[in-house]
Amino acid sequence: MIDFINFDLKKQNLIALIVVILILFLFLPYFSRFINGNTYLIGSESHYHTMLADELMNQKISNPGFNIFGVLPDVQDSVYLSRSMSFSFYHIFLAILGSIIPISDAALFLPMIFGFLSLFIFNKILILFDIEEFNRKIILLFLILSPAFIYTFSFSNPHSAIVFLTLLGFYCFIKDNKYWFATSVLIFAFVSSFTIFNALVILLLLISYVFYTGRKLNSMLVVSLFVGLVTFTAQTPFFLNYSFTHSSDFFIEIVSDMGGLIGFGFFSLLLAIMGVTFHWKNKNSFIMFFISALLILFSSFIVGNSINIYLMFFIAISAGFAFTTLYERTWKLKLVKNISIFILILGLLFSSVSYINRVTDWEPSLDSIYAFEFLKNNASKEDVILSHFENGYFIESIGGGTAFVDSYADSNYNQKFLIKVADTIFSTRDLKTAKTLLSQNNIKYIYIDEKMKSGLVWVKPDEGLLFLLRNKETFNLIYQANGIEIWEFLPSKNKIR
Amino acid sequence: MRFRFSKLQKKYFLLLCILFVISLSIRFYFVFQTDQFTGDAAYATLRQVENIRSTGFPIFSDPLSFSGRFHLFMPVFHYIVAFFSLFMGSFWAAKIIPNVLASTFIFVAYLIAYELMGNRRDSLITAFICTFIPVYFSSTINKISVYSLVIPLFFLTIYYFLKISQSKKYVHRFVLLCFIIPLVSPTFIFLVLGLLIYLVFIKLEYKKQNWLELELILFATFLILWFEFLFFKTSFLFHGYSVIWQNLPSQILSSYFKDVSIFEAFTIVGILPFIMGCFAMYKCQLKDKDRKIYLLRSFVFGITILLWLKLVRLEFGLIMLAVCLSILAGPAYRSMISYFEQTKISFLKNVFIVFLLIVFISTSVLASFAFSSGSINEALTKEEVDAFNWIKENTPQDSVVLSTISEGNLISSISMRKNVADMNFMLIKDSSIIFEDVKSMYTYMFKTEALELIEKYNINYIYFSHNAKNEFDIEKIKYVDQSCFPEVYSSKNIRIYESKCKLGNG
């Protein structure tokens, strides 16, 4: 048979390839949308963070004495179950950049800037760990092909800044210089002001490093002290998840090919497992990093899918090692080797491209923007709007109303009960039940989009609440366009017969 | 490639062909006892075959199943049957080709056995044992089952894997098959599982890895997994890992993945192959440590674990188990005879062989016949065919017909009408709710309750057969009356009612 795939990766300019793929994969979701005329940020979370940064900028404008680096204002989120806006240093960065360029552009570029910087710092860290050049480049490639990476640095979210700062802090820590060390302490203290979970990630990283090198134990203890102090005084929540999926399934969330929002490609995970297996005889050198990765993985049962943002580095390293081992081995059959490597690359690309394809179609579409703007013009800020929790941030940021439920969760704030109430309202065909629940929860409007009617909430046209909406005495259709409906609930006109 | 057979080879090849003809003849004997097929899945397959025959393409976007849905399946088997249907018609192709394919497994079993033992006579005996595997026989007779192609291909792949160290041509054939098999059925994922378990066994037992085997196993793993993800991407996104259970409603999942008692396993697999197969694995573990036996042992181990964890359909799991054990029965037989020859009663060897033959015939052979007969008896009756044809000829084309889930494919395939639900739940949301709704529509006492669901699914006709009676343990549909549900068709065991009322005017 002919060796039709005869391609030496080591001879290629992988750095150029990495840069090209990085730019391409981070911009591609937006590029596809821009071509179709949709210039809005992708995903509801992006809009939520933009709203928070906007609020900070408004506070500065309305209160000239307000120092953006000072105490963050206590502003209530527009959500049914009351909570304060959860500002973080990411929103400060966004607000500062938003004062120079339009806030929507700032929200687009800031995570990408953090993405580039993170990759740069991560490369530096790998060099300090004496990772061989080809292996290092493969690890970087695996990282940028990871759906978790694409999510973190394509869409506006605080984790982009936190990851960058954590990597920067770690880089400063492992440099043998007291000024670098002092910088790392400051950076880690800063990062740990976000959540306790982030502080724990820092500690796990440092413990693993100390175990790996056998040095810098005292430095680690100093950092731990500062991190503990900051965490205690700032009284941060244990975790904070802006994209909590409420009905998350561990396996689905970790594999993007199965629908995970911040997951990994199946082949990346397979290679990561192979990487650990291939190098198990040298486990003493990496066992603490492996245990740290497992601990972060299992914390997903508490924290949710956002842990994958931190796990992606471990997955990339392990998968990179596995790939390099397979590539550099002398196979008995070159044909089989070439096809296997080719399929691995295809498999990795397939997961990434499939993920980008999926996120390109994420809300908000132009149709939903128009619908939310209609809400903004016709509903007041206090009006409670019921919809699927994935639309919650849109209702708050673009719609200008109060969302009944959204995707926010932290260790002190849980909307599970409200999700159940929303599901009950959506699924009931009993008018009395629907009226009671809608009245009790002060719901004024119901926002229904095509996705909700196509399986997200309902499957059949007259299922659940959709059947009841035909009751003109109880529900008034105030907006209908392109599959989106907004219904007004009329409690005062109801008489129970 | 030129085949040069020695006289001995010709003799055994002829015997093998005779065995093939015997197997085929027995299959045809059963299959042509009825002019119908067994099971609704057979008719779904037939519909696909007929569509391929007329349009060249399978039905992926199906307007009839679940009143409109998207099918995701591998159509290679359907294309093969459709190809032959061009020469002999769909009916004959569906009756003949699956049985021919299923019977070709005899040759594969012989080849594997010869590779394991190097002895033609014992390999022929193994092939004979593999001819009468009760569960394989009954599952591939009259059901237009894809397993007719899956099992021979699966074990042919294993055969080439066993021979990779001998010549590069077997490596190339193994590689070629790895490209083909994922297109036939997603069940080939078990090939990957078995090979990976084999790797673990070899690592534990021999400590030294055969690098060629490792490379080919990695290659097969990557290729097959990639194919599956590529093709079933939508299913994975829709169902997550529930794809393993094919999104079956929880209510019927338990019957699909039910526990099987040891006695049932004996009967379905065949008592003698079961015992002899286990003996071969035991002997391999303690004494021989033959790598080739380890490979088959890995598949037995893998399938047993999957059956125990209910991660594989019972039918497929038992077929795989039965086939592997039947092949392993060959080396076990050889060991037993060799040992017998060393004993003081070696003069009774022929008596012992006759005894084994009698046991085999009275268990496996007769069990194969019994199961096959049972399968033929479960074929569609004339009464049912007449009822489905009546629906086809007397109802509007866009009608929705309620039936039990196991009859859903018959509504769409024979009557060519929309069904409410059938046995293929992939890419269907809320399968358990649909199952409950169908059950409720048969068991409700009051019209109003039923009308709500009837309107939900836009049902125009209700097909009520003995299957519904047995499944729901009812004698009649209680809410049915002449005003809202006039009886439009009646036979001995089947009633068809038309739904005329709507909520609010009933």
Interface residues (C-beta under 8 A of the other chain):
Chain A: M1 D249 F251 I252 D257 M258 G259 F266 F267 L270 L326 W331 K332 L333 L335 V336 K337 I339 S340 I343 L344 L346 G347 F350 S354 R358 R429 G455 V459 K460 D462 E463
Chain B: K168 V171 H172 V175 W211 L212 E215 L216 L218 F219 F222 L223 L225 W226 F229 L230 K233 F236 L237 F238 G240 Y241 K429 D430 E452 E455 K456 Y457
